[in-house]
Amino acid sequence: MKEIRMVDLQGQYHKIKPEVDAAMAEVVENTQFIKGPQLKKFEDNLAKYLDVKHVIGCANGTDALQIAMMALGLEPGDEVITPVFTYAATVEVVALLRLVPVFVEVHADTFNIDTDKIEAAITPKTKAIVPVHLYGQCADMEKILAIAKKHNLYVIEDAAQAIGADYTFRNGEKKKSGTMGTVGCTSFFPSKNLGCFGDGGAMFTNDDALAEKLKMVANHGQSVQYKFDEVGVNSRLDTLQAAVLDVKLKYLDEYADARRRCADFYDAAFAGIEGLHIPVRASFSTHVFHQYTLTLKKGNRDELRKYLSNEGIPTMVYYPSPIHLQKAYNPLNLWKEGDFSLSENLCKTVVSLPIHTEFNEEQFFYITEKVKGYFSSL
């Protein structure tokens, strides 16, 4: 049996190798490694795919979040609402800009921010909400947008794990993740559903003025060369990465379908296992399954991971500790264990299985039989 990997980037590459190699060779031949024509081509094609007016590439997903907050004029002391169950990058940029993170609990089933708890977290200092579309499906954006409109707040979507996911509003209108708020941000880290061959990121918006500001902030704050209107950063999506991404963009929906087939197989295999909670698919969002994350209701996660590892099956934990208990983001000990008990419990019980575009049936059967074997022994 072929080696089981959390993500099989090598197998994915070999399927489109001629196209990727040709795209990269064209960049090397032209030697326009920064801001070459392939960058604009990719930005335009991604904008068309997302049905959004502007896509602005940058160096990585973390930069995308930081540039968005800078371009929106958030100032030290302003409060930013984020889910407490997320990767550190979401809060890292808040801290770097000397903003104040305000944590909100998540839903136990979808792992996304609990919209019923957002308004209670809003104060006169609140300026923005950062919903994180975790594991591959959208947070409930209709409710979030309504709250933001009521309180005059920005919405900065962290769509790093959910590019290509569709959100359906009650009136039937559909929007892609990252295109509904004031600005959307994503990462092109290699393991992402749309991943490059290094680091990369992008921002999306339908606001013309904001798009210009995002471009300026990402380019040292320059409106034109050597005219610095803002304090900015140096954050670029290089041409080689854009060329790779433009090839892979054509296959993004195909990749999502492959991931969903993986998830369907897992769901069917694990549906009857007592003590194992399979991922819930929200009615308002498609799921592109950046991760397939189980929640253990019985058994020991570390024992399960060790058992699977011994059988040649890798697993990951996203995430082993909630942000409010991380020293860097709780320096004054404002939060303690028990303040967000649901997320704290998720951090102790979630485990992600391998999921990617290159799985074969033999691997599926092997993984699911081993997982079922563990639980049958309890």
PATI-107213 format. One line per field, with one value per residue (C-alpha): residue number from 1; x, y, z. Coordinates in nm, 3 decimals, decimal comma. Layout:
N
n: (NUM;...)
u: (X;...)
v: (Y;...)
w: (Z;...)
% end
This chain:
378
n: (1;2;3;4;5;6;7;8;9;10;11;12;13;14;15;16;17;18;19;20;21;22;23;24;25;26;27;28;29;30;31;32;33;34;35;36;37;38;39;40;41;42;43;44;45;46;47;48;49;50;51;52;53;54;55;56;57;58;59;60;61;62;63;64;65;66;67;68;69;70;71;72;73;74;75;76;77;78;79;80;81;82;83;84;85;86;87;88;89;90;91;92;93;94;95;96;97;98;99;100;101;102;103;104;105;106;107;108;109;110;111;112;113;114;115;116;117;118;119;120;121;122;123;124;125;126;127;128;129;130;131;132;133;134;135;136;137;138;139;140;141;142;143;144;145;146;147;148;149;150;151;152;153;154;155;156;157;158;159;160;161;162;163;164;165;166;167;168;169;170;171;172;173;174;175;176;177;178;179;180;181;182;183;184;185;186;187;188;189;190;191;192;193;194;195;196;197;198;199;200;201;202;203;204;205;206;207;208;209;210;211;212;213;214;215;216;217;218;219;220;221;222;223;224;225;226;227;228;229;230;231;232;233;234;235;236;237;238;239;240;241;242;243;244;245;246;247;248;249;250;251;252;253;254;255;256;257;258;259;260;261;262;263;264;265;266;267;268;269;270;271;272;273;274;275;276;277;278;279;280;281;282;283;284;285;286;287;288;289;290;291;292;293;294;295;296;297;298;299;300;301;302;303;304;305;306;307;308;309;310;311;312;313;314;315;316;317;318;319;320;321;322;323;324;325;326;327;328;329;330;331;332;333;334;335;336;337;338;339;340;341;342;343;344;345;346;347;348;349;350;351;352;353;354;355;356;357;358;359;360;361;362;363;364;365;366;367;368;369;370;371;372;373;374;375;376;377;378)
u: (0,000;0,114;0,246;-0,031;0,034;-0,167;-0,135;0,006;0,151;0,388;0,108;-0,093;0,206;0,277;-0,078;-0,032;0,346;0,366;0,145;0,320;0,669;0,581;0,433;0,740;0,979;0,807;0,870;1,234;1,283;1,130;1,307;1,027;1,029;0,855;0,529;0,559;0,259;0,165;0,079;-0,188;-0,316;-0,360;-0,520;-0,765;-0,849;-0,899;-1,119;-1,331;-1,355;-1,457;-1,684;-1,514;-1,386;-1,035;-0,775;-0,446;-0,165;0,074;0,347;0,134;-0,201;-0,080;0,033;-0,306;-0,477;-0,229;-0,248;-0,628;-0,634;-0,379;-0,568;-0,891;-0,720;-0,750;-0,557;-0,396;-0,662;-0,932;-1,101;-1,125;-1,358;-1,220;-1,312;-1,108;-1,063;-0,833;-0,472;-0,251;-0,205;-0,558;-0,471;-0,101;-0,164;-0,407;-0,134;0,135;-0,078;-0,145;-0,514;-0,713;-0,837;-1,183;-1,249;-1,581;-1,674;-1,736;-2,008;-1,933;-2,053;-1,908;-1,612;-1,690;-1,765;-2,091;-2,290;-2,526;-2,238;-2,091;-2,311;-2,236;-1,866;-1,918;-1,816;-1,775;-1,413;-1,504;-1,407;-1,405;-1,515;-1,281;-1,479;-1,253;-1,395;-1,236;-1,152;-1,322;-1,671;-1,803;-1,909;-2,268;-2,196;-2,555;-2,585;-2,235;-2,297;-2,625;-2,449;-2,168;-2,414;-2,610;-2,295;-2,104;-1,819;-1,577;-1,584;-1,246;-1,293;-1,016;-1,079;-0,739;-0,892;-1,207;-1,120;-1,383;-1,653;-1,997;-2,220;-2,595;-2,802;-3,166;-3,278;-3,086;-2,794;-2,456;-2,118;-1,769;-1,589;-1,385;-1,606;-1,889;-1,726;-1,539;-1,230;-1,137;-0,795;-0,645;-0,324;-0,162;0,059;0,147;-0,094;-0,393;-0,664;-0,515;-0,149;0,165;0,521;0,627;0,449;0,176;-0,149;-0,414;-0,687;-1,028;-1,266;-1,541;-1,451;-1,247;-1,100;-1,009;-0,843;-0,615;-0,532;-0,453;-0,218;-0,049;0,000;0,140;0,388;0,568;0,279;0,356;0,079;0,331;0,699;0,890;0,577;0,494;0,146;0,114;0,337;0,325;0,494;0,679;0,454;0,441;0,319;0,612;0,561;0,672;0,413;0,144;0,222;0,188;-0,135;-0,286;-0,242;-0,383;-0,678;-0,823;-0,843;-0,968;-1,327;-1,203;-0,980;-1,275;-1,484;-1,204;-1,179;-1,556;-1,543;-1,282;-1,506;-1,809;-1,615;-1,503;-1,853;-2,008;-1,743;-1,758;-2,132;-2,214;-1,918;-2,026;-1,800;-1,682;-1,835;-1,798;-1,781;-2,110;-2,180;-2,366;-2,684;-2,573;-2,222;-2,053;-1,753;-1,421;-1,259;-0,923;-0,922;-1,134;-1,165;-1,320;-1,417;-1,362;-1,641;-1,465;-1,121;-0,793;-0,677;-0,307;-0,354;-0,551;-0,283;-0,005;-0,198;-0,260;0,099;0,223;-0,002;0,148;-0,139;-0,044;-0,280;-0,271;-0,434;-0,570;-0,538;-0,399;-0,448;-0,701;-0,568;-0,687;-0,456;-0,150;0,104;0,168;-0,199;-0,286;0,011;-0,198;-0,375;-0,711;-0,844;-0,816;-0,895;-1,270;-1,352;-1,411;-1,480;-1,620;-1,309;-1,085;-1,257;-1,225;-0,852;-0,838;-1,059;-1,023;-0,808;-0,767;-0,721;-0,539;-0,744;-0,625;-0,683;-0,475;-0,631;-0,711;-0,970;-0,714;-0,592;-0,950;-1,034;-0,709;-0,751;-1,117;-1,069;-0,784;-0,990;-1,286;-1,055;-0,938;-1,288;-1,408;-1,137;-1,257)
v: (0,000;0,350;0,548;0,738;1,110;1,388;1,574;1,419;1,722;1,508;1,303;1,615;1,778;1,482;1,490;1,846;1,845;1,947;2,251;2,361;2,310;2,507;2,792;2,812;2,786;3,082;3,295;3,188;3,259;3,608;3,671;3,895;3,734;4,022;4,166;3,977;3,941;3,604;3,778;3,999;3,705;3,498;3,783;3,844;3,475;3,432;3,743;3,593;3,259;3,426;3,679;3,964;4,292;4,292;4,031;4,161;3,908;3,923;3,717;3,495;3,464;3,626;3,932;3,941;3,978;4,241;4,446;4,435;4,572;4,840;4,945;4,973;5,216;5,013;5,184;5,068;4,997;4,910;4,580;4,296;4,001;3,658;3,297;3,151;2,822;2,914;2,921;3,181;3,387;3,522;3,682;3,735;4,029;4,180;4,178;4,306;4,610;4,666;4,602;4,416;4,064;3,983;3,611;3,443;3,077;2,849;2,601;2,247;2,101;2,328;2,463;2,814;3,126;3,114;3,399;3,402;3,512;3,790;4,082;4,028;4,081;4,416;4,736;5,098;5,008;4,723;4,794;4,459;4,096;3,830;3,515;3,218;2,968;2,676;2,338;2,424;2,562;2,913;3,061;3,187;3,503;3,624;3,663;3,807;4,066;4,168;4,219;4,413;4,640;4,704;4,805;4,965;4,712;4,585;4,215;4,063;3,707;3,460;3,224;3,053;2,707;2,748;2,893;2,778;2,709;2,848;3,026;3,035;3,323;3,275;3,442;3,181;3,407;3,234;3,386;3,239;3,239;3,554;3,770;3,862;4,087;4,415;4,222;3,856;3,704;3,373;3,174;2,978;2,771;2,449;2,227;2,456;2,354;2,607;2,595;2,726;2,592;2,820;3,098;3,316;3,491;3,727;3,971;4,010;4,306;4,471;4,816;5,009;5,256;4,982;4,782;5,075;5,110;4,739;4,761;5,067;4,922;4,599;4,802;4,996;5,244;5,385;5,539;5,583;5,493;5,680;5,861;5,719;5,814;5,547;5,337;5,007;4,671;4,478;4,186;4,042;3,729;3,648;3,567;3,203;3,132;3,316;3,104;2,783;2,902;3,001;2,644;2,491;2,732;2,551;2,235;2,390;2,270;1,927;1,918;2,012;1,733;1,484;1,598;1,569;1,213;1,138;1,289;1,095;0,769;0,855;0,965;0,640;0,428;0,611;0,688;0,402;0,434;0,526;0,789;0,934;1,256;1,306;1,657;1,842;2,006;2,333;2,379;2,723;2,634;2,379;2,212;2,190;1,982;2,142;1,912;1,614;1,656;1,406;1,471;1,189;1,133;0,836;0,686;0,872;1,089;1,040;0,664;0,673;0,880;0,651;0,343;0,489;0,608;0,256;0,140;0,393;0,643;1,004;1,235;1,597;1,807;2,144;2,288;2,151;2,469;2,753;3,101;3,250;3,016;3,092;3,305;3,539;3,637;3,637;3,824;3,982;3,658;3,807;3,464;3,137;2,775;2,729;3,064;2,897;2,543;2,422;2,524;2,395;2,057;2,059;2,115;1,795;1,583;1,681;1,483;1,525;1,231;1,242;1,400;1,509;1,480;1,169;0,904;0,559;0,308;0,077;0,360;0,452;0,099;0,063;0,387;0,335;-0,026;0,073;0,352;0,120;-0,140;0,101;0,190;-0,171;-0,252;0,006)
w: (0,000;-0,081;0,219;0,398;0,436;0,596;0,263;-0,054;-0,231;-0,432;-0,582;-0,657;-0,827;-1,052;-1,189;-1,316;-1,349;-1,718;-1,662;-1,343;-1,486;-1,799;-1,592;-1,371;-1,666;-1,830;-1,521;-1,502;-1,871;-1,842;-1,506;-1,379;-1,038;-0,860;-0,997;-1,323;-1,554;-1,405;-1,077;-1,232;-1,436;-1,122;-0,927;-1,211;-1,246;-0,872;-0,863;-1,141;-0,960;-0,635;-0,809;-0,622;-0,765;-0,621;-0,525;-0,385;-0,341;-0,047;0,117;0,342;0,518;0,839;0,645;0,476;0,813;0,933;0,613;0,626;0,981;0,894;0,581;0,780;1,016;1,334;1,614;1,938;2,198;1,945;2,020;1,770;1,824;1,731;1,809;2,090;1,905;1,616;1,503;1,669;1,350;1,380;1,714;1,649;1,416;1,665;1,929;1,690;1,608;1,980;1,931;2,196;2,123;2,256;2,253;2,180;2,222;1,923;1,829;1,940;1,611;1,338;1,545;1,411;1,616;1,811;1,661;1,960;2,182;1,967;2,071;2,440;2,359;2,184;2,366;2,254;2,167;1,932;1,573;1,394;1,395;1,255;1,178;1,105;0,856;1,036;0,881;0,550;0,603;0,654;0,983;0,985;0,789;0,752;1,128;1,158;0,887;1,052;1,385;1,218;1,038;1,357;1,547;1,256;1,266;1,003;0,915;0,830;0,710;0,784;0,494;0,498;0,546;0,337;-0,003;-0,252;0,008;-0,079;0,172;0,100;0,239;0,336;0,013;-0,188;-0,282;-0,277;-0,201;-0,177;0,156;0,203;-0,022;0,214;0,470;0,444;0,342;0,316;0,381;0,279;0,287;0,005;0,238;0,051;0,247;0,193;-0,054;-0,295;-0,202;-0,367;-0,354;-0,068;0,118;-0,019;0,068;-0,064;0,031;-0,133;-0,136;-0,339;-0,202;-0,461;-0,212;0,034;-0,245;-0,322;0,046;0,075;-0,224;-0,078;0,271;0,123;-0,083;0,191;0,210;-0,135;-0,345;-0,627;-0,626;-0,354;-0,231;0,111;0,228;0,495;0,714;0,532;0,508;0,238;0,152;-0,197;-0,367;-0,592;-0,958;-0,937;-0,669;-0,864;-1,172;-0,973;-0,812;-1,145;-1,269;-0,950;-0,942;-1,243;-1,032;-0,706;-0,736;-0,843;-0,536;-0,313;-0,463;-0,395;-0,034;0,008;-0,123;0,142;0,408;0,281;0,312;0,665;0,766;0,650;0,820;1,154;1,175;1,409;1,645;1,995;2,142;1,813;1,678;1,303;1,152;1,118;0,783;0,826;0,623;0,504;0,382;0,165;0,327;0,140;0,416;0,464;0,766;0,862;1,236;1,475;1,835;2,084;2,334;2,491;2,477;2,501;2,213;2,280;2,293;1,967;1,795;1,919;1,808;1,460;1,430;1,504;1,219;0,979;0,998;1,075;1,265;1,377;1,648;1,540;1,806;2,133;2,338;2,311;2,247;2,577;2,770;2,559;2,751;2,457;2,431;2,799;2,951;3,226;3,317;3,228;3,136;3,322;3,261;3,255;3,097;2,759;2,867;2,534;2,339;2,615;2,587;2,208;2,244;2,449;2,226;1,857;1,618;1,242;1,006;0,673;0,396;0,055;-0,318;-0,385;-0,161;-0,295;-0,177;-0,017;0,208;0,304;0,410;0,601;0,798;0,882;0,987;1,219;1,377;1,423;1,569;1,836;1,946;1,943;2,195;2,449)
% end
